[in-house]
Amino acid sequence: MTATLHLPLFRRGKVRDTYELPGGEHLLMVASDRISAFDVVLPTPVPGKGETLTRLSTFWFAETSGLIPNHLMSVDVPDGLDLDDAWQADLRGRSMVIRRAERIDIECVVRGYLAGSAWQEYAAGGTVAGEPMPAGLRRAERLPAPIFTPAVKHDVDHDVTISPDALRVMVGDDLAARLEEASRDLYEAGAAHALDRGLILADTKFEFGWVDGELTLIDELLTPDSSRFWEARSWEPGTEPDSFDKQFVRNWLLDSGWDRTPPGPELPDHVVAGTVARYRDAADRLIGPAGRGGTA
């Protein structure tokens, strides 16, 4: 983004910039083309990524509104912001007007399959988030039942996985139970929809906050940034699944020898192009091509 947005910055996350809107009740959340991996923002943008994340989140917020309230108010750029042409173009398709929430600093992760850091922990000691798991599970295997593995959220540092027991100590029994129940319900809804479209939702994370005293779903929802989506037709336990998410970037970074400390390396053109294609394919598979049904 090359122009200046004359609004107070509320929060800058790894991917999203959130601005205060006049009146104080609503915020403008803008999904950038930044991409992060291993909790480090990489220096290379992924063109069109912000629009894809917004398109998917908008769809999912509507689809799951019967399960829990969410913070989305509108995807239209608000009137009266005195935006120049560059900002009008930048914001279109990548911004959401949202209700201001008091964020709960917990990432609520639900895993239906053994992948990523969960697989690494299991392979090393037979546990996931410190909890013992059945013996003999393979990489990418479907778990006997989805598991809830919350993490303490950090905007600029590594998130820290904790046990459900530790979550209860942090936030209390009632809120911990509500967060887990809502996360499981959202995962089941997303997994069923994805499977109908030939994709496996291996795992995902949710964020919640308080709006007028009501537990509310916030941030993004069921995107390739926050989830693992696999090709159902080719999925086979014990192998690396064909994915429609950030794993393509993670794999390149792991092969590059990077030690996961800032700054991250520049991504080569073929990795950027492959990521663009995977994100766009995920959105098209889940909600239909932009401009031809689904959410534009």
KAPE-V537938 format. One record per helix or strand of 3 or more residues. SS is the DSSP state (alpha for helix, beta for strand). FROM is the first residue (numbers start at 0). TO is the last residue. If there is no record, write none. Layout:
# KAPE-V537938
ss=SS from=FROM to=TO
ss=SS from=FROM to=TO
This chain:
# KAPE-V537938
ss=beta from=8 to=11
ss=beta from=15 to=19
ss=beta from=25 to=30
ss=alpha from=48 to=62
ss=beta from=71 to=73
ss=alpha from=84 to=90
ss=beta from=94 to=98
ss=beta from=105 to=112
ss=alpha from=115 to=124
ss=beta from=141 to=147
ss=alpha from=163 to=170
ss=alpha from=172 to=195
ss=beta from=198 to=210
ss=beta from=213 to=217
ss=beta from=226 to=230
ss=alpha from=246 to=255
ss=alpha from=268 to=286
